Every structure is written in C-alpha cells, then in structure tokens.
C-alpha cells in the first residue's frame, strides 16, 4: 500500500529492507523506530502510512517530461511552475 501511495503521488523514494540492510537496521535502532512502514523525510520520521503527514512533509513531486520521459523534481510550494527539461529542453507547466 505504501509503495502504491508514493507512486500515485509521484513521490520518489528509496526502499531499504532492515532485514537485508544492516545500515538501515542500525538507523532504525538509533531512532528507536519499531513500526513499519517507516518514512524518513528530511529530519522527520513518519511511522505508519499517515498519508496526509507524508504529503505535508514532502516538498516535491516527480514529473516525467512528456517528450523524452526524463524525470524531474517539481516543488509543491512554489505555486505555478514552468520547468525546462534538462534533456530535451521541452517546457513543462
């Protein structure tokens, strides 16, 4: 459900499995996190799929260029934005 939510909202994420990644496990232990899924967003930790809190903390969405498919980070708090694709120079609103 968490992956589906992130994908539906165009939020880029890095999945880390604490069962297979000792560094990820250490990070969760250091932060005293025992629940899953856990989201680290900047300095904030969200335990459980609190969708509104995640949306409030994430400052961007990922948008694909309609011409070449290059993925770009689009700020959510800047109002209407016009971006130029770094790959093909297509303008995106």
C-alpha positions as a Markdown table, in Angstrom:
| # | Residue | x | y | z |
|---|---|---|---|---|
| 1 | Unk | 0.0 | 0.0 | 0.0 |
| 2 | Unk | 2.8 | 2.4 | 0.9 |
| 3 | Unk | 4.6 | 1.9 | -2.5 |
| 4 | Unk | 1.3 | 2.3 | -4.3 |
| 5 | Unk | 0.6 | 5.6 | -2.4 |
| 6 | Unk | 4.0 | 7.0 | -3.1 |
| 7 | Unk | 3.8 | 6.1 | -6.8 |
| 8 | Unk | 0.3 | 7.5 | -7.2 |
| 9 | Unk | 1.5 | 10.8 | -5.8 |
| 10 | Unk | 4.7 | 10.9 | -7.8 |
| 11 | Unk | 6.9 | 10.8 | -4.8 |
| 12 | Unk | 10.4 | 9.4 | -5.3 |
| 13 | Unk | 11.6 | 7.1 | -2.6 |
| 14 | Unk | 14.4 | 4.7 | -1.8 |
| 15 | Unk | 13.3 | 1.4 | -0.3 |
| 16 | Unk | 15.5 | -0.1 | 2.4 |
| 17 | Unk | 14.9 | -3.5 | 3.9 |
| 18 | Unk | 16.1 | -3.7 | 7.5 |
| 19 | Unk | 16.2 | -7.5 | 7.2 |
| 20 | Unk | 18.8 | -7.3 | 4.5 |
| 21 | Unk | 20.5 | -3.9 | 5.1 |
| 22 | Unk | 22.5 | -3.7 | 8.3 |
| 23 | Unk | 22.9 | 0.1 | 7.9 |
| 24 | Unk | 19.2 | 0.6 | 7.6 |
| 25 | Unk | 18.6 | -1.6 | 10.7 |
| 26 | Unk | 21.1 | 0.5 | 12.7 |
| 27 | Unk | 19.4 | 3.7 | 11.6 |
| 28 | Unk | 16.0 | 2.4 | 12.8 |
| 29 | Unk | 17.5 | 1.3 | 16.1 |
| 30 | Unk | 19.3 | 4.6 | 16.6 |
| 31 | Unk | 15.9 | 6.4 | 16.0 |
| 32 | Unk | 14.1 | 3.8 | 18.3 |
| 33 | Unk | 11.7 | 3.0 | 15.5 |
| 34 | Unk | 9.9 | -0.3 | 15.8 |
| 35 | Unk | 7.0 | 0.1 | 13.3 |
| 36 | Unk | 6.7 | -0.4 | 9.6 |
| 37 | Unk | 6.4 | 1.2 | 7.2 |
| 38 | Unk | 8.7 | 4.0 | 8.3 |
| 39 | Unk | 9.3 | 7.1 | 6.3 |
| 40 | Unk | 12.4 | 9.3 | 6.8 |
| 41 | Unk | 11.6 | 12.7 | 5.2 |
| 42 | Unk | 14.4 | 15.1 | 6.0 |
| 43 | Unk | 14.8 | 15.1 | 9.7 |
| 44 | Unk | 11.2 | 13.9 | 10.3 |
| 45 | Unk | 10.1 | 10.3 | 10.9 |
| 46 | Unk | 6.6 | 9.0 | 10.0 |
| 47 | Unk | 5.8 | 5.6 | 11.3 |
| 48 | Unk | 2.8 | 4.0 | 9.6 |
| 49 | Unk | 1.1 | 5.1 | 6.4 |
| 50 | Unk | 0.0 | 8.6 | 7.5 |
| 51 | Unk | -0.7 | 9.8 | 4.0 |
| 52 | Unk | -1.5 | 13.4 | 4.9 |
| 53 | Unk | 1.5 | 13.8 | 7.0 |
| 54 | Unk | 3.7 | 12.4 | 4.3 |
| 55 | Unk | 2.2 | 14.8 | 1.7 |
| 56 | Unk | 2.7 | 17.7 | 4.1 |
| 57 | Unk | 6.4 | 16.9 | 4.6 |
| 58 | Unk | 7.4 | 16.1 | 1.0 |
| 59 | Unk | 8.4 | 19.3 | -0.8 |
| 60 | Unk | 8.3 | 17.9 | -4.3 |
| 61 | Unk | 6.7 | 15.5 | -6.7 |
| 62 | Unk | 8.4 | 13.7 | -9.6 |
| 63 | Unk | 7.1 | 14.6 | -13.1 |
| 64 | Unk | 8.2 | 12.9 | -16.3 |
| 65 | Unk | 8.8 | 15.0 | -19.4 |
| 66 | Unk | 6.0 | 14.4 | -21.9 |
| 67 | Unk | 8.6 | 14.4 | -24.8 |
| 68 | Unk | 11.6 | 12.3 | -23.6 |
| 69 | Unk | 10.4 | 10.9 | -20.3 |
| 70 | Unk | 13.2 | 12.4 | -18.2 |
| 71 | Unk | 12.1 | 12.6 | -14.5 |
| 72 | Unk | 12.3 | 15.9 | -12.7 |
| 73 | Unk | 11.6 | 17.1 | -9.2 |
| 74 | Unk | 8.8 | 19.7 | -9.1 |
| 75 | Unk | 8.5 | 21.8 | -6.0 |
| 76 | Unk | 5.0 | 21.7 | -4.4 |
| 77 | Unk | 5.1 | 25.0 | -2.5 |
| 78 | Unk | 6.1 | 27.4 | -5.3 |
| 79 | Unk | 2.8 | 28.0 | -6.9 |
| 80 | Unk | 2.6 | 27.5 | -10.7 |
| 81 | Unk | 6.0 | 26.5 | -12.0 |
| 82 | Unk | 7.4 | 26.3 | -15.5 |
| 83 | Unk | 10.2 | 23.8 | -15.9 |
| 84 | Unk | 12.6 | 23.2 | -18.8 |
| 85 | Unk | 13.6 | 19.6 | -19.3 |
| 86 | Unk | 17.4 | 19.3 | -18.9 |
| 87 | Unk | 17.5 | 16.6 | -21.5 |
| 88 | Unk | 15.3 | 17.8 | -24.5 |
| 89 | Unk | 14.6 | 21.4 | -23.4 |
| 90 | Unk | 10.8 | 20.9 | -23.5 |
| 91 | Unk | 8.9 | 23.3 | -21.3 |
| 92 | Unk | 6.5 | 21.9 | -18.7 |
| 93 | Unk | 3.9 | 23.8 | -16.7 |
